[in-house]
Amino acid sequence: MNEIVAVFVAIFVLIGGIVAYGVISTSMGYEEDENQNYIPDRLERMFGKDPSAKKGKEQSKKQKKVSK
């Protein structure tokens, strides 16, 4: 039981650290975050995600709503 709690605490600290790094680094201008999800674009690219593709999808959805 203690091991499960330790794992959850470690996961919480890891995710919290990434979000805190994202907020601090983007607010100070060290990193860019195009899609405003508090994960720096550099980290998204490292894991194979393209942040500009998400932004393009959001814009195309808005254009579809406007054209209807």
N, C-alpha and C positions, 0 to 999 in steps of 0.2 A: 504494500500500500504506500509506503514512503517513497518507493521508487517511482510510482505513478505521479505522485505529487511533485517530485523533483523534476520529472520530465515536463510536466505542464508548466512549472515555473521557468524552466530553461527555455521552452518554446515562447512563452510570454515575454521573457527578457530579450530574446533574439528578435522577435517581431517588433517589440517596442524600441529596441536599439536601431533597427533599420528605419522605422518611421521617424524617430528623433533625429537620426542622421540626415534623413531626407528633408525634414523641416528646417533644420539649422543650416544645412549646406545650400539649399535653394534660397532661403531668406537672406543669406550673406552673399549670394552670387557665385558660389564656387561650382555649383552644379545647375543644370537646366532640368525643368520638369514641365514638358509641354502639355501633358494631359492632366496635371494637377491632382495626382493620386498619391502624393507624398513619397513616391519611390523615384529616385533620380533616374533620368533616362539612361545614364551610363550603366547602371545596374540592370535595367530592363534589357539593354542590348547584350549584356554579358549572359543573360539567361535565354536569349533567343527571341525576345519580344521586341517589336518595332513600335515605339511610342508614336511615331508620326502616322502609322497606319490606323491606330485607334482614333486619332484626331480626324483623319480623312473619313472614316466610317461615320463618326458623329456628324460631320458636316454634310455628308450625303443623306443621312436620315433627316436632318433639318431641311434640306432642299426638297426632299420628297414630300414632307409635311406642308411646305409652303406651296408647292406646285399643285397639291390636291384641292 
